[in-house]
Each structure stands twice: as C-alpha cells, then as structure tokens.
Amino acid sequence: MSEVHQAITKHSNRQHQLVKTFVQLEGQREAYIEDAVQRCKEGLPFTVEGINQVTDEINALAKNGIVPTRKRVTPEMVKEYVARKYGNN
C-alpha cells in the first residue's frame, strides 16, 4: 500500500508542478501580448518573438496532457486585434 501511495503522491506532485509552470508561462505570455498590443496602439514597432517563445514552451508542456495549448501569434493578429478593439492602425 505504501508504494501505491508514494506513486500517487509522486504523480500528483508532478501534475501540480506542470500546472504551476503553466500558470507562470501564461502570465509571461500575457505580459508579452499586452506589451505588443500597447506598442501597436501607439504606432511603435513591436515583435511577437517573446510571445511565441513562451507559447512554444507552453505547447511543449501541454504534450504531457494536463495543460492546454496556445496558438502562436503573428504581427497581423496583433494589428487586427488592435484595429478591432481600439479602431487604430
């Protein structure tokens, strides 16, 4: 019984760590998105590299089956979002 309990605990801890890592990465991704949107709104140059780097990390994590995947972002997607939401650019 002890071995089963240890295996369950180990599995649970691993899943908890995956979710914790996902939440951290998701926060980073959202910050990069917000920065790109703000810069686009202001007509400044922006990049989606940071967004997609974190997105790739999230998607690699998602291969473990417990966290969702995220779409990669293009500059056009940011521009379309800003135009739709703020009527700019």
Biopython code that builds the backbone (N, CA, C, O; Angstrom):
import numpy as np
from Bio.PDB.StructureBuilder import StructureBuilder

atoms = [
    (1, "MET", "N", (0.816, -1.201, 0.000)),
    (1, "MET", "CA", (0.000, 0.000, 0.000)),
    (1, "MET", "C", (0.855, 1.259, 0.000)),
    (1, "MET", "O", (0.523, 2.242, -0.662)),
    (2, "SER", "N", (1.927, 1.227, 0.725)),
    (2, "SER", "CA", (2.795, 2.401, 0.813)),
    (2, "SER", "C", (3.352, 2.785, -0.549)),
    (2, "SER", "O", (3.455, 3.971, -0.863)),
    (3, "GLU", "N", (3.714, 1.787, -1.367)),
    (3, "GLU", "CA", (4.255, 2.062, -2.699)),
    (3, "GLU", "C", (3.204, 2.717, -3.587)),
    (3, "GLU", "O", (3.519, 3.612, -4.372)),
    (4, "VAL", "N", (1.971, 2.278, -3.465)),
    (4, "VAL", "CA", (0.884, 2.868, -4.252)),
    (4, "VAL", "C", (0.690, 4.324, -3.836)),
    (4, "VAL", "O", (0.550, 5.208, -4.681)),
    (5, "HIS", "N", (0.684, 4.558, -2.542)),
    (5, "HIS", "CA", (0.525, 5.912, -2.023)),
    (5, "HIS", "C", (1.662, 6.815, -2.521)),
    (5, "HIS", "O", (1.425, 7.955, -2.921)),
    (6, "GLN", "N", (2.877, 6.304, -2.493)),
    (6, "GLN", "CA", (4.031, 7.084, -2.957)),
    (6, "GLN", "C", (3.924, 7.378, -4.448)),
    (6, "GLN", "O", (4.252, 8.478, -4.892)),
    (7, "ALA", "N", (3.468, 6.402, -5.217)),
    (7, "ALA", "CA", (3.319, 6.597, -6.659)),
    (7, "ALA", "C", (2.249, 7.649, -6.957)),
    (7, "ALA", "O", (2.431, 8.503, -7.825)),
    (8, "ILE", "N", (1.150, 7.579, -6.239)),
    (8, "ILE", "CA", (0.081, 8.563, -6.415)),
    (8, "ILE", "C", (0.566, 9.953, -6.016)),
    (8, "ILE", "O", (0.297, 10.930, -6.715)),
    (9, "THR", "N", (1.268, 10.043, -4.913)),
    (9, "THR", "CA", (1.803, 11.322, -4.451)),
    (9, "THR", "C", (2.782, 11.893, -5.467)),
    (9, "THR", "O", (2.745, 13.085, -5.772)),
    (10, "LYS", "N", (3.649, 11.049, -5.984)),
    (10, "LYS", "CA", (4.626, 11.496, -6.977)),
    (10, "LYS", "C", (3.914, 12.006, -8.227)),
    (10, "LYS", "O", (4.273, 13.055, -8.762)),
    (11, "HIS", "N", (2.916, 11.274, -8.689)),
    (11, "HIS", "CA", (2.141, 11.671, -9.866)),
    (11, "HIS", "C", (1.421, 13.000, -9.618)),
    (11, "HIS", "O", (1.432, 13.890, -10.468)),
    (12, "SER", "N", (0.809, 13.118, -8.465)),
    (12, "SER", "CA", (0.084, 14.340, -8.102)),
    (12, "SER", "C", (1.029, 15.536, -8.029)),
    (12, "SER", "O", (0.705, 16.619, -8.516)),
    (13, "ASN", "N", (2.183, 15.341, -7.428)),
    (13, "ASN", "CA", (3.171, 16.426, -7.329)),
    (13, "ASN", "C", (3.657, 16.855, -8.709)),
    (13, "ASN", "O", (3.853, 18.043, -8.967)),
    (14, "ARG", "N", (3.850, 15.879, -9.593)),
    (14, "ARG", "CA", (4.302, 16.178, -10.951)),
    (14, "ARG", "C", (3.237, 16.998, -11.689)),
    (14, "ARG", "O", (3.560, 17.978, -12.361)),
    (15, "GLN", "N", (1.991, 16.601, -11.563)),
    (15, "GLN", "CA", (0.914, 17.348, -12.212)),
    (15, "GLN", "C", (0.800, 18.753, -11.637)),
    (15, "GLN", "O", (0.593, 19.716, -12.376)),
    (16, "HIS", "N", (0.934, 18.870, -10.335)),
    (16, "HIS", "CA", (0.882, 20.190, -9.694)),
    (16, "HIS", "C", (1.998, 21.087, -10.228)),
    (16, "HIS", "O", (1.774, 22.270, -10.487)),
    (17, "GLN", "N", (3.190, 20.534, -10.393)),
    (17, "GLN", "CA", (4.318, 21.309, -10.910)),
    (17, "GLN", "C", (4.066, 21.736, -12.354)),
    (17, "GLN", "O", (4.404, 22.857, -12.734)),
    (18, "LEU", "N", (3.478, 20.856, -13.159)),
    (18, "LEU", "CA", (3.152, 21.204, -14.545)),
    (18, "LEU", "C", (2.168, 22.377, -14.589)),
    (18, "LEU", "O", (2.342, 23.318, -15.364)),
    (19, "VAL", "N", (1.145, 22.307, -13.757)),
    (19, "VAL", "CA", (0.148, 23.381, -13.721)),
    (19, "VAL", "C", (0.780, 24.678, -13.228)),
    (19, "VAL", "O", (0.505, 25.749, -13.768)),
    (20, "LYS", "N", (1.616, 24.585, -12.216)),
    (20, "LYS", "CA", (2.297, 25.766, -11.676)),
    (20, "LYS", "C", (3.178, 26.410, -12.754)),
    (20, "LYS", "O", (3.177, 27.631, -12.910)),
    (21, "THR", "N", (3.916, 25.601, -13.484)),
    (21, "THR", "CA", (4.764, 26.112, -14.558)),
    (21, "THR", "C", (3.909, 26.747, -15.648)),
    (21, "THR", "O", (4.251, 27.808, -16.170)),
    (22, "PHE", "N", (2.796, 26.099, -15.992)),
    (22, "PHE", "CA", (1.888, 26.647, -16.996)),
    (22, "PHE", "C", (1.385, 28.027, -16.580)),
    (22, "PHE", "O", (1.381, 28.953, -17.392)),
    (23, "VAL", "N", (0.972, 28.170, -15.354)),
    (23, "VAL", "CA", (0.449, 29.452, -14.870)),
    (23, "VAL", "C", (1.521, 30.544, -14.979)),
    (23, "VAL", "O", (1.221, 31.670, -15.376)),
    (24, "GLN", "N", (2.756, 30.215, -14.630)),
    (24, "GLN", "CA", (3.851, 31.182, -14.744)),
    (24, "GLN", "C", (4.079, 31.562, -16.201)),
    (24, "GLN", "O", (4.210, 32.743, -16.522)),
    (25, "LEU", "N", (4.126, 30.569, -17.080)),
    (25, "LEU", "CA", (4.347, 30.840, -18.504)),
    (25, "LEU", "C", (3.189, 31.636, -19.101)),
    (25, "LEU", "O", (3.404, 32.541, -19.906)),
    (26, "GLU", "N", (1.983, 31.303, -18.712)),
    (26, "GLU", "CA", (0.808, 32.020, -19.206)),
    (26, "GLU", "C", (0.868, 33.496, -18.799)),
    (26, "GLU", "O", (0.499, 34.374, -19.579)),
    (27, "GLY", "N", (1.328, 33.763, -17.586)),
    (27, "GLY", "CA", (1.486, 35.149, -17.141)),
    (27, "GLY", "C", (2.519, 35.893, -17.977)),
    (27, "GLY", "O", (2.314, 37.049, -18.348)),
    (28, "GLN", "N", (3.628, 35.224, -18.270)),
    (28, "GLN", "CA", (4.660, 35.834, -19.123)),
    (28, "GLN", "C", (4.107, 36.108, -20.515)),
    (28, "GLN", "O", (4.337, 37.172, -21.091)),
    (29, "ARG", "N", (3.378, 35.139, -21.044)),
    (29, "ARG", "CA", (2.807, 35.286, -22.387)),
    (29, "ARG", "C", (1.850, 36.471, -22.437)),
    (29, "ARG", "O", (1.898, 37.277, -23.365)),
    (30, "GLU", "N", (0.990, 36.570, -21.447)),
    (30, "GLU", "CA", (0.039, 37.680, -21.401)),
    (30, "GLU", "C", (0.752, 39.030, -21.308)),
    (30, "GLU", "O", (0.311, 40.007, -21.912)),
    (31, "ALA", "N", (1.839, 39.085, -20.563)),
    (31, "ALA", "CA", (2.605, 40.334, -20.450)),
    (31, "ALA", "C", (3.216, 40.710, -21.796)),
    (31, "ALA", "O", (3.198, 41.880, -22.180)),
    (32, "TYR", "N", (3.758, 39.727, -22.515)),
    (32, "TYR", "CA", (4.309, 39.994, -23.849)),
    (32, "TYR", "C", (3.212, 40.454, -24.809)),
    (32, "TYR", "O", (3.424, 41.367, -25.607)),
    (33, "ILE", "N", (2.046, 39.825, -24.730)),
    (33, "ILE", "CA", (0.933, 40.218, -25.589)),
    (33, "ILE", "C", (0.512, 41.647, -25.277)),
    (33, "ILE", "O", (0.322, 42.452, -26.189)),
    (34, "GLU", "N", (0.366, 41.965, -24.006)),
    (34, "GLU", "CA", (-0.043, 43.314, -23.612)),
    (34, "GLU", "C", (0.957, 44.359, -24.105)),
    (34, "GLU", "O", (0.568, 45.434, -24.561)),
    (35, "ASP", "N", (2.241, 44.036, -24.011)),
    (35, "ASP", "CA", (3.274, 44.954, -24.484)),
    (35, "ASP", "C", (3.147, 45.166, -25.998)),
    (35, "ASP", "O", (3.215, 46.298, -26.476)),
    (36, "ALA", "N", (2.963, 44.078, -26.744)),
    (36, "ALA", "CA", (2.826, 44.190, -28.203)),
    (36, "ALA", "C", (1.589, 44.995, -28.564)),
    (36, "ALA", "O", (1.645, 45.835, -29.462)),
    (37, "VAL", "N", (0.483, 44.759, -27.892)),
    (37, "VAL", "CA", (-0.754, 45.493, -28.156)),
    (37, "VAL", "C", (-0.557, 46.976, -27.850)),
    (37, "VAL", "O", (-0.953, 47.832, -28.641)),
    (38, "GLN", "N", (0.044, 47.273, -26.722)),
    (38, "GLN", "CA", (0.257, 48.676, -26.336)),
    (38, "GLN", "C", (1.146, 49.390, -27.351)),
    (38, "GLN", "O", (0.849, 50.512, -27.762)),
    (39, "ARG", "N", (2.230, 48.740, -27.752)),
    (39, "ARG", "CA", (3.140, 49.343, -28.721)),
    (39, "ARG", "C", (2.440, 49.537, -30.065)),
    (39, "ARG", "O", (2.609, 50.569, -30.714)),
    (40, "CYS", "N", (1.667, 48.561, -30.472)),
    (40, "CYS", "CA", (0.924, 48.670, -31.727)),
    (40, "CYS", "C", (-0.075, 49.821, -31.654)),
    (40, "CYS", "O", (-0.197, 50.597, -32.602)),
    (41, "LYS", "N", (-0.785, 49.938, -30.545)),
    (41, "LYS", "CA", (-1.746, 51.034, -30.341)),
    (41, "LYS", "C", (-1.075, 52.385, -30.506)),
    (41, "LYS", "O", (-1.655, 53.316, -31.065)),
    (42, "GLU", "N", (0.158, 52.484, -30.014)),
    (42, "GLU", "CA", (0.897, 53.742, -30.053)),
    (42, "GLU", "C", (1.634, 53.951, -31.377)),
    (42, "GLU", "O", (2.312, 54.961, -31.568)),
    (43, "GLY", "N", (1.495, 52.992, -32.281)),
    (43, "GLY", "CA", (2.154, 53.095, -33.577)),
    (43, "GLY", "C", (3.650, 52.828, -33.524)),
    (43, "GLY", "O", (4.390, 53.222, -34.425)),
    (44, "LEU", "N", (4.088, 52.163, -32.473)),
    (44, "LEU", "CA", (5.508, 51.855, -32.302)),
    (44, "LEU", "C", (5.804, 50.457, -32.851)),
    (44, "LEU", "O", (4.905, 49.622, -32.948)),
    (45, "PRO", "N", (7.059, 50.206, -33.207)),
    (45, "PRO", "CA", (7.410, 48.852, -33.647)),
    (45, "PRO", "C", (7.225, 47.854, -32.498)),
    (45, "PRO", "O", (7.452, 48.178, -31.333)),
    (46, "PHE", "N", (6.817, 46.662, -32.847)),
    (46, "PHE", "CA", (6.646, 45.606, -31.839)),
    (46, "PHE", "C", (7.046, 44.274, -32.448)),
    (46, "PHE", "O", (7.168, 44.136, -33.665)),
    (47, "THR", "N", (7.243, 43.315, -31.588)),
    (47, "THR", "CA", (7.610, 41.975, -32.029)),
    (47, "THR", "C", (6.743, 40.947, -31.320)),
    (47, "THR", "O", (6.227, 41.197, -30.231)),
    (48, "VAL", "N", (6.588, 39.786, -31.952)),
    (48, "VAL", "CA", (5.839, 38.690, -31.344)),
    (48, "VAL", "C", (6.776, 37.553, -30.937)),
    (48, "VAL", "O", (6.316, 36.482, -30.539)),
    (49, "GLU", "N", (8.069, 37.778, -31.033)),
    (49, "GLU", "CA", (9.047, 36.730, -30.727)),
    (49, "GLU", "C", (8.923, 36.215, -29.303)),
    (49, "GLU", "O", (8.902, 35.005, -29.078)),
    (50, "GLY", "N", (8.841, 37.129, -28.339)),
    (50, "GLY", "CA", (8.712, 36.717, -26.935)),
    (50, "GLY", "C", (7.432, 35.935, -26.695)),
    (50, "GLY", "O", (7.425, 34.938, -25.973)),
    (51, "ILE", "N", (6.347, 36.400, -27.312)),
    (51, "ILE", "CA", (5.060, 35.709, -27.180)),
    (51, "ILE", "C", (5.205, 34.268, -27.667)),
    (51, "ILE", "O", (4.797, 33.325, -26.990)),
    (52, "ASN", "N", (5.791, 34.117, -28.849)),
    (52, "ASN", "CA", (5.873, 32.790, -29.452)),
    (52, "ASN", "C", (6.897, 31.888, -28.778)),
    (52, "ASN", "O", (6.749, 30.666, -28.786)),
    (53, "GLN", "N", (7.921, 32.474, -28.200)),
    (53, "GLN", "CA", (8.881, 31.662, -27.451)),
    (53, "GLN", "C", (8.184, 31.019, -26.246)),
    (53, "GLN", "O", (8.333, 29.825, -25.987)),
    (54, "VAL", "N", (7.426, 31.835, -25.523)),
    (54, "VAL", "CA", (6.699, 31.317, -24.360)),
    (54, "VAL", "C", (5.593, 30.361, -24.817)),
    (54, "VAL", "O", (5.332, 29.351, -24.164)),
    (55, "THR", "N", (4.944, 30.685, -25.942)),
    (55, "THR", "CA", (3.908, 29.802, -26.483)),
    (55, "THR", "C", (4.485, 28.428, -26.782)),
    (55, "THR", "O", (3.858, 27.411, -26.488)),
    (56, "ASP", "N", (5.675, 28.395, -27.365)),
    (56, "ASP", "CA", (6.314, 27.111, -27.657)),
    (56, "ASP", "C", (6.599, 26.323, -26.379)),
    (56, "ASP", "O", (6.460, 25.100, -26.349)),
    (57, "GLU", "N", (6.999, 27.039, -25.323)),
    (57, "GLU", "CA", (7.242, 26.374, -24.040)),
    (57, "GLU", "C", (5.938, 25.796, -23.479)),
    (57, "GLU", "O", (5.911, 24.675, -22.972)),
    (58, "ILE", "N", (4.867, 26.575, -23.577)),
    (58, "ILE", "CA", (3.558, 26.110, -23.100)),
    (58, "ILE", "C", (3.125, 24.876, -23.892)),
    (58, "ILE", "O", (2.655, 23.895, -23.315)),
    (59, "ASN", "N", (3.283, 24.929, -25.206)),
    (59, "ASN", "CA", (2.853, 23.809, -26.039)),
    (59, "ASN", "C", (3.685, 22.562, -25.796)),
    (59, "ASN", "O", (3.170, 21.448, -25.900)),
    (60, "ALA", "N", (4.960, 22.729, -25.476)),
    (60, "ALA", "CA", (5.791, 21.579, -25.111)),
    (60, "ALA", "C", (5.292, 20.980, -23.792)),
    (60, "ALA", "O", (5.230, 19.759, -23.642)),
    (61, "LEU", "N", (4.945, 21.836, -22.854)),
    (61, "LEU", "CA", (4.409, 21.397, -21.569)),
    (61, "LEU", "C", (3.072, 20.668, -21.771)),
    (61, "LEU", "O", (2.782, 19.688, -21.085)),
    (62, "ALA", "N", (2.267, 21.156, -22.716)),
    (62, "ALA", "CA", (0.942, 20.584, -22.973)),
    (62, "ALA", "C", (1.022, 19.164, -23.516)),
    (62, "ALA", "O", (0.039, 18.426, -23.457)),
    (63, "LYS", "N", (2.171, 18.770, -24.042)),
    (63, "LYS", "CA", (2.320, 17.410, -24.552)),
    (63, "LYS", "C", (2.159, 16.380, -23.437)),
    (63, "LYS", "O", (1.941, 15.198, -23.703)),
    (64, "ASN", "N", (2.266, 16.828, -22.197)),
    (64, "ASN", "CA", (2.056, 15.945, -21.057)),
    (64, "ASN", "C", (0.574, 15.730, -20.776)),
    (64, "ASN", "O", (0.208, 14.919, -19.925)),
    (65, "GLY", "N", (-0.283, 16.467, -21.499)),
    (65, "GLY", "CA", (-1.713, 16.219, -21.449)),
    (65, "GLY", "C", (-2.520, 16.900, -20.375)),
    (65, "GLY", "O", (-3.736, 16.712, -20.323)),
    (66, "ILE", "N", (-1.906, 17.678, -19.519)),
    (66, "ILE", "CA", (-2.674, 18.253, -18.417)),
    (66, "ILE", "C", (-2.978, 19.739, -18.602)),
    (66, "ILE", "O", (-3.933, 20.244, -18.012)),
    (67, "VAL", "N", (-2.197, 20.440, -19.400)),
    (67, "VAL", "CA", (-2.424, 21.872, -19.611)),
    (67, "VAL", "C", (-2.779, 22.113, -21.078)),
    (67, "VAL", "O", (-2.390, 21.332, -21.946)),
    (68, "PRO", "N", (-3.517, 23.194, -21.359)),
    (68, "PRO", "CA", (-3.931, 23.471, -22.739)),
    (68, "PRO", "C", (-2.799, 24.047, -23.588)),
    (68, "PRO", "O", (-1.822, 24.589, -23.072)),
    (69, "THR", "N", (-2.956, 23.916, -24.885)),
    (69, "THR", "CA", (-2.016, 24.531, -25.815)),
    (69, "THR", "C", (-2.444, 25.977, -26.060)),
    (69, "THR", "O", (-3.550, 26.385, -25.708)),
    (70, "ARG", "N", (-1.554, 26.722, -26.662)),
    (70, "ARG", "CA", (-1.834, 28.107, -27.051)),
    (70, "ARG", "C", (-1.409, 28.297, -28.501)),
    (70, "ARG", "O", (-0.478, 27.644, -28.974)),
    (71, "LYS", "N", (-2.092, 29.190, -29.199)),
    (71, "LYS", "CA", (-1.752, 29.480, -30.592)),
    (71, "LYS", "C", (-0.564, 30.423, -30.658)),
    (71, "LYS", "O", (-0.408, 31.318, -29.826)),
    (72, "ARG", "N", (0.274, 30.201, -31.671)),
    (72, "ARG", "CA", (1.339, 31.156, -31.959)),
    (72, "ARG", "C", (0.682, 32.421, -32.497)),
    (72, "ARG", "O", (-0.418, 32.371, -33.047)),
    (73, "VAL", "N", (1.357, 33.544, -32.337)),
    (73, "VAL", "CA", (0.807, 34.850, -32.698)),
    (73, "VAL", "C", (1.637, 35.456, -33.827)),
    (73, "VAL", "O", (2.864, 35.358, -33.838)),
    (74, "THR", "N", (0.944, 36.083, -34.771)),
    (74, "THR", "CA", (1.623, 36.800, -35.850)),
    (74, "THR", "C", (1.454, 38.297, -35.627)),
    (74, "THR", "O", (0.541, 38.720, -34.918)),
    (75, "PRO", "N", (2.328, 39.101, -36.225)),
    (75, "PRO", "CA", (2.141, 40.556, -36.129)),
    (75, "PRO", "C", (0.769, 40.989, -36.663)),
    (75, "PRO", "O", (0.159, 41.918, -36.136)),
    (76, "GLU", "N", (0.297, 40.315, -37.701)),
    (76, "GLU", "CA", (-1.012, 40.645, -38.268)),
    (76, "GLU", "C", (-2.133, 40.413, -37.263)),
    (76, "GLU", "O", (-3.099, 41.174, -37.214)),
    (77, "MET", "N", (-2.002, 39.364, -36.465)),
    (77, "MET", "CA", (-3.014, 39.087, -35.442)),
    (77, "MET", "C", (-3.077, 40.223, -34.428)),
    (77, "MET", "O", (-4.162, 40.624, -34.005)),
    (78, "VAL", "N", (-1.924, 40.735, -34.043)),
    (78, "VAL", "CA", (-1.881, 41.849, -33.091)),
    (78, "VAL", "C", (-2.525, 43.082, -33.720)),
    (78, "VAL", "O", (-3.349, 43.748, -33.093)),
    (79, "LYS", "N", (-2.148, 43.379, -34.955)),
    (79, "LYS", "CA", (-2.710, 44.549, -35.653)),
    (79, "LYS", "C", (-4.225, 44.436, -35.800)),
    (79, "LYS", "O", (-4.947, 45.408, -35.581)),
    (80, "GLU", "N", (-4.704, 43.252, -36.172)),
    (80, "GLU", "CA", (-6.147, 43.044, -36.315)),
    (80, "GLU", "C", (-6.863, 43.225, -34.979)),
    (80, "GLU", "O", (-7.933, 43.830, -34.916)),
    (81, "TYR", "N", (-6.266, 42.698, -33.916)),
    (81, "TYR", "CA", (-6.865, 42.844, -32.578)),
    (81, "TYR", "C", (-6.961, 44.313, -32.190)),
    (81, "TYR", "O", (-8.000, 44.773, -31.718)),
    (82, "VAL", "N", (-5.871, 45.043, -32.392)),
    (82, "VAL", "CA", (-5.863, 46.468, -32.035)),
    (82, "VAL", "C", (-6.878, 47.232, -32.873)),
    (82, "VAL", "O", (-7.604, 48.074, -32.344)),
    (83, "ALA", "N", (-6.939, 46.954, -34.161)),
    (83, "ALA", "CA", (-7.902, 47.635, -35.029)),
    (83, "ALA", "C", (-9.326, 47.338, -34.597)),
    (83, "ALA", "O", (-10.168, 48.235, -34.573)),
    (84, "ARG", "N", (-9.606, 46.078, -34.254)),
    (84, "ARG", "CA", (-10.947, 45.678, -33.844)),
    (84, "ARG", "C", (-11.324, 46.287, -32.496)),
    (84, "ARG", "O", (-12.437, 46.783, -32.319)),
    (85, "LYS", "N", (-10.389, 46.245, -31.551)),
    (85, "LYS", "CA", (-10.702, 46.694, -30.193)),
    (85, "LYS", "C", (-10.617, 48.210, -30.027)),
    (85, "LYS", "O", (-11.424, 48.811, -29.318)),
    (86, "TYR", "N", (-9.636, 48.818, -30.685)),
    (86, "TYR", "CA", (-9.390, 50.246, -30.458)),
    (86, "TYR", "C", (-9.629, 51.115, -31.693)),
    (86, "TYR", "O", (-9.607, 52.343, -31.604)),
    (87, "GLY", "N", (-9.857, 50.483, -32.839)),
    (87, "GLY", "CA", (-10.100, 51.255, -34.050)),
    (87, "GLY", "C", (-8.875, 51.986, -34.556)),
    (87, "GLY", "O", (-8.993, 52.991, -35.257)),
    (88, "ASN", "N", (-7.669, 51.477, -34.198)),
    (88, "ASN", "CA", (-6.410, 52.102, -34.632)),
    (88, "ASN", "C", (-5.746, 51.240, -35.689)),
    (88, "ASN", "O", (-6.124, 50.094, -35.935)),
    (89, "ASN", "N", (-4.735, 51.846, -36.304)),
    (89, "ASN", "CA", (-3.826, 51.182, -37.245)),
    (89, "ASN", "C", (-4.607, 50.412, -38.270)),
    (89, "ASN", "O", (-4.019, 49.784, -39.150)),
]
sb = StructureBuilder()
sb.init_structure("model")
sb.init_model(0)
sb.init_chain("A")
sb.init_seg("    ")
for serial, (resi, resn, name, xyz) in enumerate(atoms, 1):
    if name == "N":
        sb.init_residue(resn, " ", resi, " ")
    sb.init_atom(name, np.array(xyz, "f"), 0.0, 1.0, " ", f" {name:<3s}", serial, name[0])
structure = sb.get_structure()
